[in-house]
Amino acid sequence: MDVQYRLLAELEAAFDRLVERIDALLEVYEASPGQAWALESPRPDAEWLRRALLDFWYQDGQDGRVTRSYVGLIAANERLLGTVAEVNTAKSHFSTILAQIRQQAASLIPEIKAVLPFRHPVLHDHLRGQGLARLHLKQCWRHLPVADAPLSRVRLAWYTSGRSIKRLTTHDAERMLLALDSDAPHVRIQLKRLGGVPDGEALAQVQRQAPVMRANLFFREPLADGRSRRAMNLPLPLFIPACDGRLPDHNQPLPRPPQGRTRAKRSDERLEEEVFLPSLRIFRYRG
């Protein structure tokens, strides 16, 4: 119990520090003369940035694996970059303590989601008329993206073909099917299908990932390691070093991801076209 109280107190202090650092960043941003652009806001002012940086909530029906994005570009002077670094340090500290809680006192997680939002008036305002909101922990600790150096241009595009692939054995797949309703006809059909696969054959469970905005950054000068460009996801506004307060050249992507696949199918695709065990999104590898 003492460990739980200590960890909860440490997390509450880390959360307080995070909100304080975001408030400090917003104060500097409001006083900053630098240019800014946002995908879905004609006026990315301090209030817009406040909404983006303090959006810590699940929305009704939101998949717990999905986070909301706030795509934008911000020309940042040294002072603003300093406050961004402090926010990211606070996020890392919050994430570290949260990982300890998951390992040592996972039962605290529901209490954390219920208690932390009410520690700050600015956050409590988000909850008026919404009942008990749940804290989206990943939206608390995800870092603010920062360009490594001044940029000459940025090219933005939706990436809709992302997926994660987990390699499984036939025994893994059988155990997962049996954990479903093994008397259900569709499960029995899949168990029978799996029974025809050799024991040593590897299978792949595929999870489609939500569309993300990808940014290709082109540096004005090569970095120390020789790189002249970098690609990164933009879940939050990108802060770009700019002593003159001006944004680099950038394109205007679609406000929403396109429907369907946007990239050509790889010629070295190793998975079969048809899903093998639909209930588990498991595919066979090509022979």
Disulfide bonds with the S-S distance in Angstrom:
none
